[in-house]
Amino acid sequence: MWRSGSDAFSRACAPTCSPRPRRARRPSPQRACPRSAAVINTLAQIDFIATASHSPWHRASALGKLLLAAGAVLLAVLAPHLRLPLALYAIGWLLALTSRLPLRLLAAAAFYPLLFALLFIALHWDGSWENALRLALRPLTASLYVVWLAGTTPYPDLFAPLSRVLPRQVGDGLFLTYRALFELLGRAERMFRALHLRAAASLPARRRLPLAGEALGTLVLHGFERSQRMYSIMLLRGHSGRICGCRHYAEASPADLWVGLAALAVSAAGVLLWRMP
């Protein structure tokens, strides 16, 4: 009896063993900035496919594809009725699907302007569904042809003909901006990932806004410093005043026959459906 009582007393006086608290999991770096990562991945995939794929559209000249896309977008914007934008949109999907671009990438890039189109339609709603659909098809058709053009044309060949039409400073600025875009987006992703890992998202709004402003200011300063460094390197390497000096963007190849057939289809749709109600 005494032994059992002492055991009960010792158990009662012994400190209770509570389970150790688990450490809070840190958010995964891949989940820190899913939106910026998605944008970077989409642009990077388009740029890689434009260089690495070997479809007939990739072998065609950049000038012919640029004229085809510009003509189709112009017809879609100026079309007075619904049938012509629908036909141009169908031709655009045919071009995109035959260019061996991934379907998920096409859907992600081609439907980006849908939200802005819906906002524009809501502001200009007149009760006509046909007019609303025609307004929605304009940006969707333009984005689809732009994705097809950017996914089948390396960016030096894409900016070279633009530099012949636009002022020299504008063309070279677009070329350098595209080259710096991926680095700036990657730096922004790393910065916001660091803020997320340091629990910046749990701070009140009055503290998050100054942090976002400081991050944006850091990106601006980094971009300015990078542009100055790049310009100094260009001067050291004998910059002659023109960056996009390549001329093979206009070299014809047998694959340009497909561009001609696509241009013929776009022209036929414009002639037959322009005045058709």
TIKOLVO-190578 format. One record per residue (C-alpha): residue number from 1; residue in one letter; x, y, z. Coordinates in pm, whole numbers. Last residue first. Layout:
% TIKOLVO-190578
{NUM 'A' {X Y Z}}
...
END
This chain:
% TIKOLVO-190578
{277 'P' {-2412 4100 -9293}}
{276 'M' {-2174 4029 -9585}}
{275 'R' {-1988 4345 -9680}}
{274 'W' {-1642 4236 -9567}}
{273 'L' {-1708 3862 -9586}}
{272 'L' {-1596 3770 -9938}}
{271 'V' {-1307 4014 -9982}}
{270 'G' {-1170 3986 -9627}}
{269 'A' {-1203 3609 -9616}}
{268 'A' {-1027 3583 -9952}}
{267 'S' {-746 3806 -9826}}
{266 'V' {-700 3596 -9512}}
{265 'A' {-697 3275 -9716}}
{264 'L' {-446 3421 -9965}}
{263 'A' {-225 3535 -9676}}
{262 'A' {-234 3181 -9538}}
{261 'L' {-138 3043 -9879}}
{260 'G' {147 3294 -9906}}
{259 'V' {271 3205 -9558}}
{258 'W' {266 2840 -9659}}
{257 'L' {470 2920 -9971}}
{256 'D' {717 3101 -9746}}
{255 'A' {837 2757 -9637}}
{254 'P' {1032 2729 -9964}}
{253 'S' {1260 3008 -9836}}
{252 'A' {1282 3385 -9883}}
{251 'E' {1539 3596 -9699}}
{250 'A' {1366 3898 -9545}}
{249 'Y' {1473 3840 -9181}}
{248 'H' {1823 3768 -9312}}
{247 'R' {1907 4140 -9293}}
{246 'C' {2066 4177 -8950}}
{245 'G' {2140 4530 -8831}}
{244 'C' {1917 4540 -8526}}
{243 'I' {2156 4739 -8306}}
{242 'R' {2219 5059 -8498}}
{241 'G' {2437 5351 -8385}}
{240 'S' {2778 5204 -8468}}
{239 'H' {2856 5044 -8130}}
{238 'G' {3227 4960 -8126}}
{237 'R' {3261 4694 -7856}}
{236 'L' {3354 4947 -7587}}
{235 'L' {3049 5153 -7678}}
{234 'M' {2824 4848 -7643}}
{233 'I' {2975 4768 -7302}}
{232 'S' {2904 5123 -7185}}
{231 'Y' {2545 5095 -7312}}
{230 'M' {2498 4769 -7123}}
{229 'R' {2628 4920 -6800}}
{228 'Q' {2401 5222 -6832}}
{227 'S' {2101 4999 -6907}}
{226 'R' {2181 4779 -6607}}
{225 'E' {2206 5076 -6372}}
{224 'F' {1872 5212 -6492}}
{223 'G' {1705 4872 -6455}}
{222 'H' {1850 4824 -6107}}
{221 'L' {1733 5169 -6002}}
{220 'V' {1382 5098 -6129}}
{219 'L' {1376 4757 -5959}}
{218 'T' {1488 4909 -5628}}
{217 'G' {1216 5172 -5655}}
{216 'L' {956 4901 -5708}}
{215 'A' {1077 4714 -5400}}
{214 'E' {1073 5034 -5193}}
{213 'G' {719 5109 -5306}}
{212 'A' {605 4755 -5223}}
{211 'L' {759 4786 -4876}}
{210 'P' {592 5124 -4823}}
{209 'L' {254 4968 -4920}}
{208 'R' {297 4662 -4697}}
{207 'R' {324 4864 -4376}}
{206 'R' {-7 5050 -4407}}
{205 'A' {-164 4732 -4545}}
{204 'P' {-104 4534 -4229}}
{203 'L' {172 4273 -4229}}
{202 'S' {90 3908 -4302}}
{201 'A' {214 3928 -4662}}
{200 'A' {555 4046 -4544}}
{199 'A' {610 3713 -4372}}
{198 'R' {986 3705 -4435}}
{197 'L' {942 3427 -4690}}
{196 'H' {696 3647 -4880}}
{195 'L' {937 3939 -4892}}
{194 'A' {1210 3710 -5021}}
{193 'R' {975 3574 -5288}}
{192 'F' {883 3929 -5381}}
{191 'M' {1249 4007 -5445}}
{190 'R' {1323 3684 -5630}}
{189 'E' {1023 3735 -5860}}
{188 'A' {1117 4098 -5926}}
{187 'R' {1471 3991 -6017}}
{186 'G' {1336 3730 -6256}}
{185 'L' {1102 3983 -6415}}
{184 'L' {1390 4228 -6457}}
{183 'E' {1613 3959 -6609}}
{182 'F' {1341 3842 -6846}}
{181 'L' {1257 4194 -6965}}
{180 'A' {1615 4302 -7034}}
{179 'R' {1627 4146 -7380}}
{178 'Y' {1282 4274 -7467}}
{177 'T' {1375 4625 -7355}}
{176 'L' {1694 4615 -7561}}
{175 'F' {1505 4538 -7882}}
{174 'L' {1227 4785 -7805}}
{173 'G' {1484 5059 -7743}}
{172 'D' {1666 4974 -8066}}
{171 'G' {1343 5015 -8260}}
{170 'V' {1245 5337 -8083}}
{169 'Q' {1590 5497 -8116}}
{168 'R' {1608 5412 -8486}}
{167 'P' {1267 5552 -8568}}
{166 'L' {1017 5284 -8667}}
{165 'V' {1002 5123 -9011}}
{164 'R' {1351 4975 -9048}}
{163 'S' {1372 4892 -8675}}
{162 'L' {1048 4696 -8710}}
{161 'P' {1210 4479 -8978}}
{160 'A' {1491 4382 -8734}}
{159 'F' {1269 4342 -8427}}
{158 'L' {1120 4008 -8528}}
{157 'D' {1440 3863 -8673}}
{156 'P' {1624 3943 -8348}}
{155 'Y' {1320 3806 -8152}}
{154 'P' {1326 3460 -8302}}
{153 'T' {1007 3401 -8505}}
{152 'T' {761 3112 -8464}}
{151 'G' {630 3176 -8112}}
{150 'A' {634 3555 -8152}}
{149 'L' {423 3539 -8469}}
{148 'W' {179 3280 -8335}}
{147 'V' {148 3469 -8006}}
{146 'V' {89 3794 -8197}}
{145 'Y' {-174 3626 -8416}}
{144 'L' {-359 3501 -8108}}
{143 'S' {-330 3834 -7925}}
{142 'A' {-481 4023 -8220}}
{141 'T' {-765 3775 -8261}}
{140 'L' {-850 3792 -7890}}
{139 'P' {-823 4171 -7887}}
{138 'R' {-1074 4211 -8174}}
{137 'L' {-1292 3910 -8094}}
{136 'A' {-1433 4070 -7780}}
{135 'L' {-1564 4376 -7966}}
{134 'R' {-1728 4151 -8226}}
{133 'L' {-1886 3942 -7951}}
{132 'A' {-2030 4254 -7788}}
{131 'N' {-2164 4383 -8121}}
{130 'E' {-2335 4051 -8185}}
{129 'W' {-2473 4041 -7831}}
{128 'S' {-2647 4375 -7881}}
{127 'G' {-2780 4546 -7567}}
{126 'D' {-2565 4857 -7605}}
{125 'W' {-2280 4764 -7372}}
{124 'H' {-1985 5002 -7406}}
{123 'L' {-1857 4991 -7045}}
{122 'A' {-1937 4622 -7005}}
{121 'I' {-1771 4546 -7339}}
{120 'F' {-1453 4725 -7230}}
{119 'L' {-1448 4532 -6903}}
{118 'L' {-1500 4206 -7090}}
{117 'A' {-1217 4291 -7330}}
{116 'F' {-987 4368 -7037}}
{115 'L' {-1062 4025 -6890}}
{114 'L' {-1013 3851 -7226}}
{113 'P' {-674 4014 -7291}}
{112 'Y' {-479 3714 -7151}}
{111 'F' {-672 3461 -7359}}
{110 'A' {-408 3408 -7629}}
{109 'A' {-113 3363 -7394}}
{108 'A' {-259 3105 -7158}}
{107 'A' {-451 2922 -7430}}
{106 'L' {-150 2904 -7659}}
{105 'L' {75 2786 -7377}}
{104 'R' {-172 2515 -7283}}
{103 'L' {-197 2408 -7647}}
{102 'P' {178 2375 -7685}}
{101 'L' {304 2546 -8005}}
{100 'R' {353 2304 -8291}}
{99 'S' {300 2575 -8559}}
{98 'T' {-2 2389 -8699}}
{97 'L' {-213 2478 -8395}}
{96 'A' {-124 2847 -8415}}
{95 'L' {-195 2881 -8786}}
{94 'L' {-530 2704 -8756}}
{93 'W' {-615 2912 -8449}}
{92 'G' {-546 3229 -8647}}
{91 'I' {-758 3107 -8938}}
{90 'A' {-1050 3053 -8697}}
{89 'Y' {-1004 3403 -8554}}
{88 'L' {-996 3548 -8905}}
{87 'A' {-1322 3370 -8991}}
{86 'L' {-1488 3490 -8670}}
{85 'P' {-1361 3845 -8726}}
{84 'L' {-1512 3837 -9081}}
{83 'R' {-1847 3697 -8972}}
{82 'L' {-1917 3960 -8705}}
{81 'H' {-1969 4274 -8913}}
{80 'P' {-1795 4607 -8978}}
{79 'A' {-1440 4462 -8978}}
{78 'L' {-1184 4734 -8897}}
{77 'V' {-1018 4560 -8601}}
{76 'A' {-1023 4212 -8754}}
{75 'L' {-895 4342 -9089}}
{74 'L' {-605 4520 -8920}}
{73 'V' {-520 4211 -8715}}
{72 'A' {-512 3994 -9027}}
{71 'G' {-297 4243 -9218}}
{70 'A' {-47 4280 -8933}}
{69 'A' {-19 3903 -8888}}
{68 'L' {43 3844 -9260}}
{67 'L' {291 4132 -9288}}
{66 'L' {488 4000 -8989}}
{65 'K' {483 3646 -9123}}
{64 'G' {620 3763 -9458}}
{63 'L' {893 3973 -9295}}
{62 'A' {1002 3695 -9059}}
{61 'S' {1083 3454 -9339}}
{60 'A' {949 3100 -9315}}
{59 'R' {1147 2827 -9138}}
{58 'H' {956 2865 -8811}}
{57 'W' {624 2845 -8995}}
{56 'P' {735 2522 -9163}}
{55 'S' {788 2370 -8815}}
{54 'H' {1138 2338 -8673}}
{53 'S' {1122 2438 -8306}}
{52 'A' {1422 2561 -8105}}
{51 'T' {1427 2938 -8157}}
{50 'A' {1060 3038 -8142}}
{49 'I' {1000 2756 -7893}}
{48 'F' {1251 2910 -7651}}
{47 'D' {1103 3261 -7671}}
{46 'I' {747 3134 -7625}}
{45 'Q' {857 2917 -7333}}
{44 'A' {1038 3209 -7167}}
{43 'L' {737 3437 -7205}}
{42 'T' {502 3182 -7050}}
{41 'N' {748 3087 -6774}}
{40 'I' {805 3450 -6677}}
{39 'V' {433 3524 -6661}}
{38 'A' {365 3210 -6458}}
{37 'A' {649 3293 -6219}}
{36 'S' {505 3642 -6170}}
{35 'R' {168 3492 -6083}}
{34 'P' {297 3210 -5865}}
{33 'C' {509 3435 -5641}}
{32 'A' {599 3248 -5326}}
{31 'R' {477 2908 -5435}}
{30 'Q' {805 2796 -5594}}
{29 'P' {995 2922 -5291}}
{28 'S' {787 2693 -5065}}
{27 'P' {633 2869 -4771}}
{26 'R' {806 2810 -4444}}
{25 'R' {644 2553 -4231}}
{24 'A' {563 2655 -3877}}
{23 'R' {764 2465 -3628}}
{22 'R' {579 2206 -3434}}
{21 'P' {524 2259 -3066}}
{20 'R' {681 1993 -2850}}
{19 'P' {427 1761 -2696}}
{18 'S' {355 1823 -2327}}
{17 'C' {518 1600 -2069}}
{16 'T' {357 1665 -1732}}
{15 'P' {596 1742 -1456}}
{14 'A' {607 1471 -1186}}
{13 'C' {419 1555 -866}}
{12 'A' {115 1339 -941}}
{11 'R' {325 1050 -1068}}
{10 'S' {544 1066 -759}}
{9 'F' {239 1069 -530}}
{8 'A' {81 775 -709}}
{7 'D' {404 582 -687}}
{6 'S' {434 672 -321}}
{5 'G' {80 544 -260}}
{4 'S' {155 219 -445}}
{3 'R' {461 166 -236}}
{2 'W' {280 242 87}}
{1 'M' {0 0 0}}
END
